[in-house]
Structure formats: structure tokens, C-alpha cells
Amino acid sequence: MASELKRVRETYGPAAVLFKWSGGDTSVFNNGGAHRRLLIMSGGCSEVWGSFSFDGGLFAEAATFGTVDTGNTKDDLLNSRLIILWGCSPATTVHETNTAWYLVQAREAGIKIISIDPRYTNSTAIFADEWIPIIPGTDAAMLVSMAHVIITENLHDQKFLDTYTVGFGKFKEYVLGIEDGIPKTPAWAESITGVPATTVVKLAREYATIKPAALIAGISPGRTAYGEQYLSL
């Protein structure tokens, strides 16, 4: 490996050596940072830009909250009265520590759990009281139509929005169709998402009025073109 690194650098330059890092177990167990330091200190290398796994989520968090360190610890799920799993399957994937364990406890405690997923996953079968199938890649349309219900029925916290957020007025204009002449109603979303308008209205009202409620946004719906829209919403 050392001789090949020397050969490639001497023949093609340090940019021809690519450091391709990863996250999760690969990064933690094998210490990708050590690999990076070795390549940089021994002559340099090329690196990837952004996150190939969760770049939409990181962009959305930074733009929305100003930081990528967001969210509650999963034990707080037990304080919820409603939990929405959106594109998230903790029964078969590790979505932060012990998520599945707390969902089991939530289920046993009678906390309502709704799963939104194109597939009837193990998580849907094990945890959820209700499954809402959706056409892949159309999550943002459903979310913005839920916002239409919440705004038109005055279910949002306007005081909080005025105090702690910037840009809600422009968002409202888009949702209501003032900006482009297309109100983002549940009926509008139904033809895109395949989710019945009545289901969207019901879910929006539940999420807006059942307090406290938790929404666990899975990574998969954000791994699409413009996936940061789903995660921002």
C-alpha cells in the first residue's frame, strides 16, 4: 500500500489519491480521521465534498436551526401522545441508540404511532397503529399539504412563529397558492402522493392538536433530488 501511494503520487500527483470516508460503524470502528491524517501528512489527497449519506438533512438542519445538533433524546418519546415515523424503520435499521426499545415501550403504554412509508415494513407491522403508504419521493408534497390544513384551520402557533422564526410569511404565501396560484391542498397532494386527501387532513389535525407529538424523520426520503425540502418541512 505504501509503495502504491508513492507511485501514484509521483506519477499523477497527490490529487490522484482519493480519501473516501464513511459514517456509522465504518467511521467509528476504523477511525476514518486517522486514515485522513495519514494521507494528508504523507503527501496529500483529494477528499469528497459534503455528505453522500445525509447531505440534505445536514443542509436542512443548518438552514432551519443554525446547527446540526438538534432533536431530543429518544427516551423522551415516552412523554409523547402521538409518534409519527416518516420513512423510518427502527426495527431493521439503527436510527440512533435504542429507538426501537423506546417505541416498544410507547406501544405498550398506548401511545399512538403512525408510520408513513411506501412499504409495509417490519417497523410498521410491529409498532404502528396506522400505516399510510405514499409514492416514493413525494414526501414534501404531503408535508406541505398538511401545512395547508394547519394554516387554513388556524392550528399553528402564530406567536411562536413571530417570535422565533423568519420567513413564515413567504412560506404561507406558497402554501396558500398566493405565490404561484396553486393552493397546496390535500386534494392537490393526493394526485402526487397517492395518499387520500381525507387521510392528509386527519393526520394534519392530529399532529397539530395532539400535544406533545413527535415526528421521527427518516433519512431515506431525503436521499433524493431536492431531499432537503422534505427534511426542512
N, C-alpha and C positions, 0 to 999 in steps of 0.2 A: 504493500500500500504506500509506504514511504517513497519507494523508487518511482511508482506511477505518478504520485503527486509531483515529484521533482520533474519527471519527464514532461508531464502536461504543462506545468508552469513554464518550463524552459522553452517548450515548443510553441505553445499558444498563448502564454501569458496567464496571470492569476485569475482573470475573468472567466477562464475556461473551467475552473473548478467551482462547482455549484454546491452550496450548503443548503440542503433541502430538509428543513426541520419539520417536526410534527408536534401534536399536543397529546394530552391524555397519558396513557400508560407509557407510550414510547418516550415521551419527553421526561417524565418523572423517573422512570426506572433506569434509563440510559443516559440521562443528563445531557440533553441537546446543547445546553450552554457550554459545557466542556468541549464538545466537538467544535462548536463555533469558535471558541477561543483558540483552540489548536490550529484550525485552518487560518485564522486571521494572523496569529503570531508567527506562523511558519511560512508566510508569504502572501496571504490574501486569498479571497474567493469572492464569488458572486452570491447574493442572497435573494430570496423571494421577497416580494412586496405584499404587505397585508397578511390576512389570514385566509388560507384556502378553505378552511372549515367553517368559520363563523364570522366572516368579514362583514356581512350585512348586519349581524347582531351587534358587533363592536361599533360600527358606524352609527347604528340607531341609538345605542346606549349613550355614546358620546354626544350625539346631536340633541338627544332628548333630556338627558340628565347631567351632562357635562363630565361624566365619569363612566368607567366600565365596571365599577364596583357597585352593583345595585342588587336589590332584592332582599327578601327576608330569609332566615334560615328555615329549613324545611319542617322543623318541629312546630313552627307557627301555623302550619296547615291545620293543626288540630283546633285552632281558635276560629277557623272559618265556618261559615254555614253553607257555603257553596264553593266548589272547586271545579274549575274548567281546565281540562287537559287539551291543549290545542296542538295537534301534530306532535304529540309527546307520548312515548310508550315506555315508562319506567320499569315495566315488568320484564322487558327484554334488553333494555339499554340502561347504562348508568347515567342518570340525569341528576348529578350531584349526590352527595352521600345520603343514603338511607331514604331516598324519596319514596320508593316502593313500600318500605316499612311504615312510613307515616301515612301513606294512602290506605294501607290495610287498616290501620287504627282509625282513620277517618271514616272508612266504610263501616267498621264495626260500631262507631259512635253515631251512625245515622246521618252523617254529613253528606249532602247531595253532591254527586260527582258526575260531570258531563264530559264526554270525550268527543272531540271533533277530529276526524281522521278519515282519509279515503278508504282505509282498510279497517276491517273488524279485527283489531289487534288483540293480543293477549291482555294488554292493559285495559282495553275496553271491556273485554269479557270478564275480567277479574274485579276491576274497581268500579266501573261506571254504572250509574243508574240509567243513563240515557246515552245513545250513540247517535251522532249527527254526521253522516257521510258527506263528503264535499269533493268536488272535482279538484285534483291536484293543481297547485299553482294559482288558485283563485281566492286564497285566504284574505287578501287585502280587501277585495270587493265585499266579502261578507262582513268584515270588521267595519268598513266604512258605512255599510247599510245599517249595522247595529247602531253606529253613531247617529245616523239619521233618525232612528226611532228615539234614542235618548234625548237628542236635541229638540225634536219637534214635540215630544211629550214633556219637555222641561224636567227631565230626570237627572240632569247633570248639576254639579256643584259650581255655580257661576262665581260665587265668592272666592272659592279656591282657585279657579282658573284666572280670575282677575288679579289675585294676589301673587300667585306663584308661577304663572306661565306667560309665555309670549307667543303670539301668533294664532290664538284661538279664533279670532275674528275671520282671518283668511281661511282657516280650516272649515269654519262654519259655512262660509260662502261657497266653498267647493262641495261640501256635503249636501247643502240645500239646493245646489244647482244654480246659484246666483252667478257663479263664475263662468260656467260653460253651458248653462241652460239644460243640464241633465241632473235632476234630483236623484241622489244615490239612495233610492228607496229599497226596501226589501224585495219588491217586485222587480226592480232593475237588477238587483243582485241575483235573483233566482235563475234568470236565464244564463248567467255567467257561472254560478257556483253549483247549480243543481240542487241547492237547499231551498225547500219551500219557504215562501215569504212569511207564512204563519209561524214557522219554526224560528226564523230570524227574529221576528217581533217578540215572541215568547222568551227567547234567550236574552235578548237585549233588555227586556223589562226585568227579568230575574237578576241579571248581572248588575243592573243599575240600582235595584231596590233591596236585594238580599245582602245585608251587611253583617259582618265582613265577608267579602268574597275574594277568592284567589284565582288568578289566571296563570297557569304554567305554560309559557310559550315554548314549544319545542324548537329545536334548531332546524329540522328538515324543511319546513315551509319557507325558511329564509335562504335556503340553498338553491335559489332560482334567480333569474334575471330580475332585478329590482326587488330582491328579497328583503332589503332593509325597510321597504314600505310596510310589509307585514309586521315586522318586529317593532317599528315605530308606532304603529297603530295599537 
